[in-house]
Amino acid sequence: MNTKLTLTVEKSIIEKAKSYAKHTGRSLSELIENYLETITQVETQQKMSPKLKKIVGAVKLPKNFDEEKELRSYFEKKHL
């Protein structure tokens, strides 16, 4: 169920966020919802590397995403 939320945010931030949303093909509501969902998942946050934490909210990963497995696979392909 969707519910309306009213936020007070600096105008310049809103403009940048709208531009970012448009460039990524998503709505501002979707970006905010994904961000809030991600930061409230404490267990997942503790397992993330600092690099992955930087892109939280910009990329939606599958629930079963295994960062170590993906990195290992990437480096095996790159170096073998």
N, C-alpha and C positions, 0 to 999 in steps of 0.2 A: 504494500500500500504506500503510495507516495503522499507526502505531506509537505506543505509549503514551509519555507524557512526564510526569515528576513535577516540579512546580515548588514552590518555597517563596515564598509571597506573604503580605503582611500580611492578616489576616482582614478588616479593614474594606474593603480594596481588592477582595478577592474578593466580598464582599457587594455592593458597588457594581457590580462587573462583571457579576455574575449578574443583578442588577436591570436593568441596561442591556441585557443580552442578551435578557432576557425581553420588555422593552418594544419591542425591535427585531425580535422574532420569530426570533432566531437562538440558537444554542447558544454557550456560553462557548468551547468547543473551536473552533468556526467563527471566532469573533472573533479568537482568538489565532492560529489558522492564517493567516487573512487578513492580520493585522498582520505576522506574521513573513515572509510571502511578499512583502508590500509593501516592508518595510524592507530586504530583501535584494536588491531590484531597483535597484541603484545607478544604472544608466543612466536609468531612469524618474524616480528621485528628483531627479536633476540638472535635469531639464526642467520640474519642477513649480513652480508659483507658490507663494508662502508660504501663500496662502489655501487652496489645494488640499492642501498638505501637512498643514494642521490637521485635515482630515477623513479623512486616510488611515486605513484600517481600519474606518471607520464606513460608508463607501460603497464598493461594489465597482463599478468602472468597467470597461467593455469594454476589451480589449487595444488596440483601434484608436481609443481615445478621443483626440480632438484638442481640447485645451483652448482653443487660440486660435480654432479654427473655431467652436466652441460659443459662446464669448464674443462673437465677431463676429456670429453669427446672432442671439443674444439681444439685443444692442444695436440691430441693424438692425430687429428686430421692435418693440422698445420705442420707438425714436425715429423710425421712418418710417411 
